[in-house]
Amino acid sequence: QLSKITPKRIERWQGELLMSGGKRSQGLSGNTVRLARNALSKVLTAAVVDGCISSNPVSSVKGPKKNAYKNRSLTSEEVTVLLNNSEGWLRNAIILGVRTGLRPGEVVALRWEDIRGSFLTVNHTSKSVKGNGVVLSPPKTNRSRRMVPLSPSLKEALSRWKEEQEQIGGSEFVISQTGNPIRRDSFSQSYKRLAMQSDSESTPHWLRHTFATALIQDGKPTAHVAELLGDTEAMVSTVYSHVIRPKVELADAIDDALPLDIA
């Protein structure tokens, strides 16, 4: 029924197409799912015109991004090289990104007051404004406002970094230099130079992908990963379908490897 086609059901439908759609249930590409989404949207738009429903629910749901697989995750060895070649605020920004999955703008906007106990809260993102330094703004969506747990190694690293900061006067921002917050574009530029020095083609956003990929490969539910990233489950299924799909394909292999009459 038209009334039962909700944004949440559309999100789930897109995710299912990405993960297990197609004749062989191996998943469809992001572009193919976008075509299916567009077809559905046209039908529902016609339903709005005919007065069957009041609004098109597709308009409330993000579609799969183009070039969704351009970004990739880093290996532990690659992250280690970056950390060994960096120091100070940049090294700690990398640690934060790879241990929390925060977006680059969220990393440089994080303040010490956002860290309480074993969690940090994402309350702002940072924008670089020409002639106006750093400007903090609320996250784009309510979903982006979230709590992220701090791993033991991250808590220890942040504790050491705060002690270093306080020796030179301290700062309200976690990622800072001589007390001043780091601009988002400065973070990107410094990371780019470090990546070139480390023979890496990565960008700060790859740290976020590394965090998510590690959790998904470890078998954590996409819904939980999406919550930590501040994204929808459908979006996580889109971006990381190349990680999820092999696990889906193992379903039949399990029965073939160990045939049992358990019906």
Buried (B, 14 or more C-beta within 10 A) or exposed (E): EEEEBEBBEBBBBBBBBBBBBEEEEEBBBBEBBBEBBEEBBEEBBEBBEEEEBEEBBBEEBBBBEEEBEEBEBBEEEBBEBBBEBBEBBBBBBBBBBBBBBBBBBBBBBBBBEBBEEEEBBBBBBBBBEEEEEBBBEEBEEEBBBBEBEBEEEBBEBBEEBBEEBEEEEBBEBBBBBEEEBBBBBBBBEBBBEBBEEBEBEBBBBBBBBBBBBBBBBEEEEBEEBBBBBBBBBBBBBBBBBEBBBEEBBEEEEEEEEEEEEEE
